[in-house]
């Protein structure tokens, strides 16, 4: 008996966590498919035996796979807990045979599975979206250009099969040429789930939204931190939701950006989001923070820690997202709300604009009383802000605009005209996506969810933006009341507008010295195509000669034909190409 007790004591000395501690294991692994297309989802479902209290904490339970591509490249992909099961998701970027081995680690040690294989065949998918070589536009992994057409479309993310985003609405948007939506999520960590645990209803709803978008070849700009969830005192009403954020248990709202304990929890949160969603062909953009100045950390804390925090989040995503999805973040839309540090940090320089917040506006409320038309004032506001972003030498976007704080009220015809001008000035000033209009809903849809989106989409598809070289703005240009253009070695495209009258018969003149300079294989004749922005059609084609570095052409006077007026209207877009 004494020797048995002595032996038992020795066992406890060698195994301080108990006799029954054991190396973790993976008793069950199943690949949902063993053959998939390139960039499609390869998914493992598995069970584990391990010692942990919180399945979301990689310090307690860490599951990952080493994957080997046909060319020998190694990928490390993290697994994640999904309601009642464990998953691992991966989007392969090479065709041929792949192999993988699953590893599991808890406090008792590390174990692994036997190595298994799956096969990847060619597919029509284009891969993740990244910055193009010219640094001004976006492209898919296969090199095709991507120009985003869309808006904010928020959901609620309350539970499975419950939210604002639905199949019927997405179908209608897709018919209009929309290829992305931007949406903010309710934080995964709630007061009910607790800090460090992720509400599976919210997580599952995001899975559903991504699937809805995948089925329609649409993209998601995912806003991780909506400003309200980091606001305790800034702005009224629904803009203060800090009381629902469990981070309040470890830090104050004003210290969120600088608190080290808060950052440790965030690292695990971002790891989980990458593991669960980064594989999706519908995920385009990590919109890290929306309106950073609407948070206590900015207003009551210090803007420098905000920028340092933004840099940390960006760096974490760049280091850990295997698909290198893009990042962005914004300050709010007033003219003074310029975030130089943020535009330097993120992949996309994203400016918000709400025109009545300090921008030039018609103040007397009478359109015909002044020398300047409010529509001209409006598109010039956007043009000036896009000019400021050009200096960062990266793709630029208008990450939020519209809704209110404008001269015209939504539902007025002038609001639709303002929206029309905004999307076209954005294209003609070099934006990589259409403005992120706030927001999809019945109140705005008559004005912004219209054939205008299809018109912009059709025109943008004519421009191989990712393949353009020596992209630059044309600063010396005249025509209508205002004209704007972007030049490259391959083509020049732009927009001419006159809200006071129309552009019928107007002459457009561009100084193109050192721009579109024809090589030996080109002559100085340019093909000119005029695009009717409301009809969504190229309605006129001609040629013009480049003389002394200047190109001049006219917008046609269209006559009645077949009972149709053929009225050009107050604006037109154009594409100019040197002929071979």
C-alpha positions, 0 to 999 in steps of 0.5 A, a space after each residue: 500500500 505504501 509503495 502504491 501511494 508513493 507511486 501515485 505521488 510520483 505520477 502527480 509530480 510528473 503530471 501536475 495537471 492530473 492523471 488523466 491529462 493527455 495529448 490532444 487529438 483529432 478523432 474525426 476529420 472530413 473534407 466536404 469536397 476532395 475536388 474543388 475549383 481554384 479559388 473555391 472553398 476547401 472546407 474541413 469539418 472535424 472533432 477534437 479531444 483537448 483540454 480547454 475552457 474557451 474554444 475561441 482562445 488560441 492560447 487554450 486550444 490552437 488548431 491549424 493546418 499546414 497545406 502544401 501547394 502543387 509547386 511546393 508553397 506552404 500555407 498555414 491556415 487556422 481552424 476555428 470553432 463554429 457553434 458546435 463543430 470545428 472548421 477550417 476553410 481555405 481558397 487554393 490559388 494553384 491547380 493540381 494536387 494539394 496536401 494538408 496536415 492538421 495540428 492541434 495544441 492545448 496545454 498538454 502538448 501538440 498532436 497532428 493528423 495523418 497527411 491527406 490530399 485534395 485536388 484543385 481543378 481550373 475554374 472561372 473564378 478570378 481570385 482576391 482583389 488587390 492593388 494594380 501595378 499602376 497603384 491607382 486601381 484594383 485588380 483580381 488575382 488573374 489580372 482582370 480589372 475591378 472597378 467597384 459599383 455599389 453603396 452601403 447596405 447595412 444588415 443588422 446581423 442579429 441572427 441566422 436568416 434574419 437581417 436587412 440584406 436579402 436575395 431579392 434586393 441583391 438580385 435587383 442590385 446585380 441587374 443594375 451593375 452593382 458588384 459590391 456592398 459595404 456593411 458594418 457588423 454588430 461586434 462579435 463580442 457582446 455583453 451576452 457572449 462576454 469578452 473573448 467569446 464570439 456570438 455565433 448568431 452574429 458570426 453565422 449571419 455574416 456567413 449567410 451574407 457572404 454566401 448570398 454575395 458569392 452566389 451573385 459574384 458580388 463583393 463585401 466591404 466589411 466594416 469591423 469597427 463602426 464608430 458607435 460601438 466605440 463611443 460613450 459620449 460622442 454624438 447623440 442617439 444611436 451613435 453611442 453604443 459603448 454600453 453594449 461593448 464588453 471591452 468596457 470591462 477592461 478599459 474606458 472608451 477613451 483608452 480603447 486604442 491605447 489599452 494593451 489588454 484590449 489589443 490582446 483580445 483584438 488580436 484573437 478577434 482578428 485571427 478568428 475573423 480571418 480564419 472564418 471569412 478570409 477565404 470567401 471570394 466575396 470578401 473584398 475589403 477590411 474596412 477597419 474603422 468608420 469615422 474614427 473621430 466619432 469615438 471617445 478614443 479620438 475626442 477624449 483621448 488622443 488622435 496619435 494613439 488612434 493612428 498607432 492603433 490603426 497601424 497595428 490593425 493594418 499590420 496584423 491583417 497584412 501579416 496574418 490574412 493569407 489572401 492579403 485583402 485590402 484595408 481602409 478606414 475613415 474620418 467623418 465627412 466634414 471638410 475639416 475631418 481630414 485624416 492624413 495619417 489614416 490615408 498613409 496607413 491603409 491600402 485605400 485612401 478613403 475620404 468621406 464627404 457630407 457637403 453641408 459640413 463645412 464645404 462650399 454650399 449655396 447659402 441663400 436657398 435659391 438656386 437661381 439667385 447666385 452665379 453658381 449652380 448648386 450642382 456645380 458647387 457639389 461636384 466641385 466639392 467632390 473633385 477637390 477632395 479627390 484631388 487631395 487624395 491623389 497625392 498618396 499614390 494609392 487607390 482612392 475612394 469616397 468611403 461614405 457620402 450622400 444621405 443628408 447634409 446636402 443642398 437637395 433633400 432625398 426624393 427631390 429630382 435635384 438629389 438624383 442629379 447630384 448623385 449622378 454627378 457624384 458618381 461621374 466626377 468620381 470616375 473622372 477624378 481617378 476614384 477606384 470605386 464608385 462613392 459608398 453612398 449611405 445607404 440602401 433603403 426605401 427612402 433613397 432607392 428611387 434616387 440612387 438605385 437606378 439605371 445610373 448604376 448600370 450606366 456607370 458600370 457599362 462605361 467602366 468596363 470599357 477601361 482596362 484600369 488595372 492595365 493602364 500605365 503612366 496614369 495621371 490627371 489632365 489639369 489643362 482641359 476645357 469644355 462645357 462649364 467644367 471638364 475632367 479627365 484621367 490619362 494613361 499611355 493606353 487611353 484617356 477618359 473623362 467627363 464634361 458637364 454644364 448644369 446651367 445649360 447642356 453640353 450639346 455642341 460644346 468643344 472639349 480641348 485637352 492639353 496632352 503633352 507628355 500624356 498618351 505620347 504615341 509610340 512608333 507603332 501609333 500615329 497622332 490620330 485619336 479615336 473618340 467615343 462619346 457616351 450618353 451617361 443617362 442612356 448608358 450607350 456610346 452614341 457617337 464616334 469620330 476621330 481627331 488629330 493631336 496638334 502641338 500637344 492639344 486634342 480638340 473635339 466636339 460633343 455632337 448636336 443630336 437631332 430628333 430621329 424616329 420620334 426620339 429626341 436624342 437630347 444629350 443633356 447636361 453631361 457626357 463621358 468620353 474615351 480617347 484612344 490613339 490609333 495604331 
